[in-house]
Amino acid sequence: QVQLVESGGGVVQPGGSLRLSCAASGSMFSINVMGWYRQAPGKDREVVARISHFGTTTVYADSVKGRFTISRENANNTVFLQMNTVKPEDTAVYYCNSVPSYYTWGQGTQVTVSS
């Protein structure tokens, strides 16, 4: 069973940057499309970025396009989300999972964008 552990969140000022990491256990990692999701208070969880099995294709939500970059290292079962030029509306708990979400959700990592 795949376990997901997200890290790298924190408090950052508007316009700043953060890099999130997701470590996944299990041998099935490399065959799945992986994504980063986020859930803001009072809102549904949404996928903001996804990456294909070997990293050749990426798709972003309009709200983060041009600012966030998703990448993966299959050898290390890791997915990253580079967040640049962050905005207050990026404040949320960020999770990784396959797309669609097959695995049990991890605890996520809190990102707070505030001056």
C-alpha positions in Angstrom: 0.0 0.0 0.0 1.3 3.4 -1.0 1.8 5.9 1.8 2.2 9.6 1.0 4.1 12.1 3.1 4.0 15.8 2.1 6.5 18.4 3.4 7.9 21.9 2.7 5.0 24.1 3.6 5.2 27.2 5.8 4.4 30.9 6.0 5.5 32.9 3.1 5.0 36.5 2.0 3.1 37.4 -1.2 5.4 37.2 -4.1 7.6 34.6 -2.4 8.5 31.0 -3.2 8.2 27.6 -1.6 9.1 24.1 -2.7 6.9 21.3 -1.6 7.9 17.6 -1.6 5.9 14.4 -1.5 7.6 11.1 -0.6 5.7 8.0 -1.6 6.4 4.5 -0.5 5.5 1.5 -2.7 6.5 0.2 -6.1 3.5 1.4 -8.0 4.5 5.0 -7.9 6.1 5.3 -11.3 3.1 4.0 -13.3 0.7 6.6 -12.1 -0.1 10.1 -13.1 0.6 12.1 -9.9 -0.8 15.4 -8.9 -0.7 18.1 -6.3 -4.1 19.0 -4.7 -5.0 21.8 -2.3 -7.9 22.5 0.0 -8.6 25.9 1.3 -10.8 26.5 4.4 -14.5 26.0 3.4 -13.6 24.8 -0.1 -13.4 21.5 -1.9 -10.1 19.9 -2.6 -8.9 20.7 -6.1 -6.1 19.4 -8.2 -3.7 22.2 -9.2 -1.0 20.4 -11.1 -0.5 16.9 -12.5 2.4 15.1 -14.2 2.5 12.1 -16.4 4.3 8.8 -15.6 7.7 9.9 -16.8 7.3 13.6 -16.4 6.9 14.4 -20.0 3.5 16.0 -19.7 2.3 18.5 -17.1 -1.1 20.2 -16.7 -1.9 23.1 -14.4 -5.1 24.8 -13.1 -5.5 28.2 -14.6 -5.1 29.7 -11.1 -1.5 28.5 -10.8 -0.4 28.4 -14.5 2.9 30.2 -15.0 3.7 30.3 -11.3 3.8 26.7 -10.1 5.9 23.9 -11.6 5.4 20.2 -10.9 8.2 17.6 -11.3 8.9 14.1 -10.2 11.8 11.7 -9.5 10.6 8.2 -10.0 13.9 6.7 -8.8 13.2 8.3 -5.4 9.4 8.0 -5.5 9.2 11.8 -5.0 7.0 14.5 -6.5 7.8 18.2 -6.1 5.8 21.4 -6.5 7.8 24.6 -7.0 5.6 27.5 -6.0 6.7 31.0 -7.2 5.0 34.4 -7.0 2.6 33.1 -4.4 -0.6 34.9 -3.6 -2.8 35.0 -0.5 -5.4 32.9 -2.4 -2.8 30.1 -2.6 -3.2 29.6 1.2 -4.4 26.0 1.7 -3.3 22.6 2.8 -1.5 20.9 -0.1 -1.6 17.2 -0.7 -0.2 14.9 -3.3 -1.9 11.8 -4.7 -2.4 10.0 -8.0 -4.8 11.4 -10.5 -7.5 10.2 -10.0 -6.8 9.8 -6.3 -6.3 6.1 -5.7 -4.2 6.3 -2.6 -5.0 7.0 1.0 -4.5 10.8 1.6 -1.5 11.9 3.6 -1.7 14.7 6.2 -0.8 17.4 3.8 1.4 20.4 4.3 0.0 23.8 5.2 0.9 26.8 3.1 0.0 30.2 4.3 0.6 33.3 2.2 0.5 36.4 4.3 2.3 39.6 4.9 
